């Protein structure tokens, strides 16, 4: 049975992050309280026999993993919003410069690309940038977020060449700035 799509917004992804992070923090507090109070640790086998500093490191790694998965969710939600904006502008064929740029690009597509056009290089983002409908630095910053998303989503099996792994809040703010800059 096919389900009707329900796209996630970047705000919903950030709320999910807050809920999961709170759970990890509470679990950490419960484990450390039990450890310090002489009680037994929860029956989570991965924590049995660890020192307090090892437990702290474990939960720090868990928080980093939650942050990474939320970066994936936020970037994917932003991409989905940009794809929906593209489809709507092509459907409306309005007179604004971005809609016209998207329509011109759409007319060049063949086969499967009509239904699923390229997104990054040679695709929707290039058209968005070339249209000058938003500041170029916003598209460039979003492309950096996409590299980080790919790195997380594809198993982190290569060296990510960037000055620093983006903080979750910076990823959210980058996506929010691009989405907010789209012309009405």
DODRENRO-145789 format. One record per residue (C-alpha): y, x, z; residue number from 1. Coordinates in steps of 0.05 Angstrom, whole numbers, plus 32768, in hexadecimal, padded with zeros to 4 digits. Each point is the difference from the previous one (the first is absolute). Layout:
! DODRENRO-145789
v  u  w  seq
Y  X  Z  NUM
...
//
This chain:
! DODRENRO-145789
v  u  w  seq
8000  8000  8000  1
8043  801D  7FEB  2
8038  7FFE  8032  3
8048  7FF5  7FF0  4
8025  8042  8008  5
802C  8007  803D  6
8028  8040  7FF8  7
8011  8025  803F  8
8049  8012  800B  9
8017  8043  801A  10
8019  7FDC  803E  11
7FBB  7FE1  800C  12
7FE0  8046  7FF8  13
8030  801C  8034  14
7FF0  7FC6  8031  15
7FB5  800F  7FF6  16
800E  8049  8011  17
8024  7FEC  8040  18
7FC5  7FD4  8016  19
7FCB  8035  7FF1  20
8029  8037  801F  21
8008  7FD7  803F  22
7FB4  7FF7  8003  23
7FF5  804B  7FFA  24
8034  800E  8036  25
7FE0  7FCD  802E  26
7FBB  801C  7FF4  27
8019  8046  800F  28
8020  7FE7  8041  29
7FC0  7FDE  8015  30
7FD5  803D  7FF2  31
802F  8030  8024  32
8007  7FD0  803B  33
7FB4  7FFD  8006  34
7FFA  804B  7FF9  35
8036  800F  8034  36
7FE8  7FCA  8030  37
7FBA  801B  8001  38
7FE5  7FC3  7FDD  39
7FD3  8001  7FC5  40
801A  8005  7FBA  41
7FF6  7FC6  7FD1  42
7FBE  8003  7FDD  43
8020  801E  7FC2  44
7FD1  803A  7FF4  45
8034  802B  7FDD  46
8027  8008  8041  47
7FC8  800F  8031  48
8003  8048  8019  49
8046  800E  7FE6  50
8036  8020  802A  51
8042  7FDD  800A  52
8022  802D  7FCD  53
7FC8  7FF2  7FCD  54
8008  7FB5  800D  55
804C  8007  7FF5  56
7FF2  8024  7FBE  57
7FCE  7FCA  7FEB  58
8034  7FC9  800A  59
8036  8029  7FDE  60
7FD3  8006  7FC4  61
7FF2  7FB5  8003  62
804B  7FF1  8000  63
800A  802F  7FC4  64
7FC8  7FDD  7FDB  65
8020  7FBC  800D  66
8043  801B  7FE7  67
7FDE  801A  7FC1  68
7FDE  7FBE  7FF1  69
8041  7FDB  800B  70
8023  8030  7FD0  71
7FCB  7FEB  7FCD  72
800D  7FB6  800F  73
804C  8006  7FFD  74
7FFF  8027  7FBE  75
7FCE  7FD0  7FE2  76
8029  7FC3  8016  77
803F  801F  7FE2  78
7FDB  800E  7FBF  79
7FE7  7FB8  7FFF  80
8047  7FE6  800B  81
801A  802B  7FC6  82
7FC7  7FE8  7FD3  83
8010  7FB7  8012  84
804A  800D  7FF2  85
7FED  801E  7FBC  86
7FD4  7FC5  7FED  87
8034  7FCD  8016  88
8037  8023  7FD8  89
7FD4  8003  7FC2  90
7FEE  7FB7  8008  91
8049  7FEA  8008  92
801A  802E  7FC9  93
8045  7FFE  8021  94
803D  8022  7FE4  95
8009  8033  8039  96
7FF5  8049  7FED  97
7FC1  800A  8029  98
7FDF  7FC1  7FE5  99
8011  8015  7FB9  100
7FE5  8047  800C  101
7FBF  7FE3  801D  102
7FFA  7FD0  7FC5  103
800A  8038  7FCD  104
7FCB  802A  8024  105
7FD0  7FC4  8004  106
8004  7FF5  7FB5  107
7FE5  8047  7FF5  108
7FC1  7FF3  8029  109
7FBC  7FF4  7FDF  110
7FBD  7FE7  8019  111
7FF3  8003  804A  112
8044  8020  800C  113
8021  7FBD  7FF2  114
7FE0  7FE5  803F  115
8000  8040  8029  116
8037  802E  7FE8  117
8004  8048  8019  118
8028  8004  8040  119
8017  8048  800B  120
8007  8033  7FC8  121
800E  7FDD  7FBE  122
8000  7FBC  8021  123
8027  7FCF  802A  124
8021  8035  802C  125
8018  8027  7FC4  126
801F  7FC1  7FE2  127
8020  7FEF  8043  128
801D  8046  8005  129
8017  8004  7FB8  130
8022  7FBC  8004  131
802F  801B  8036  132
7FF8  7FBD  8024  133
7FF3  8027  8040  134
8016  8045  8016  135
7FD1  8035  7FE3  136
7FF6  8021  8044  137
7FE0  7FC0  801A  138
7FCA  8002  7FC9  139
7FF7  804B  800B  140
7FF7  7FF5  804B  141
7FCE  7FC8  7FF4  142
7FD8  802D  7FD2  143
7FFA  8030  803A  144
7FE5  7FC7  802A  145
7FCD  7FF2  7FC9  146
7FE7  8048  8003  147
7FF7  7FF9  804B  148
7FDC  7FBD  7FF7  149
7FD1  801E  7FCC  150
7FF2  803A  802E  151
7FEB  7FD1  8039  152
7FDD  7FCD  7FD4  153
7FD6  8033  7FDB  154
7FE4  8023  803C  155
8033  8039  800A  156
7FD3  8030  7FDB  157
8039  802A  7FE3  158
803B  8025  801C  159
803B  7FD1  8001  160
803A  802A  7FE6  161
803B  7FE2  8024  162
8031  801A  8033  163
7FE2  7FD4  8036  164
7FD3  7FC4  8004  165
802F  7FC5  8002  166
8007  7FDB  8040  167
7FED  7FB7  7FFD  168
8047  7FE9  800D  169
801B  802C  7FC8  170
7FCC  7FE2  7FD0  171
8014  7FBA  8015  172
804A  800F  7FF8  173
7FF5  801F  7FBB  174
7FDA  7FC3  7FE8  175
8031  7FD0  8020  176
803C  8024  7FDF  177
7FE0  7FFB  7FBB  178
7FED  7FB7  8007  179
8044  7FED  801C  180
8022  8024  7FC7  181
7FDF  7FD5  7FCA  182
8034  7FD6  7FDE  183
7FFC  7FB5  8010  184
//
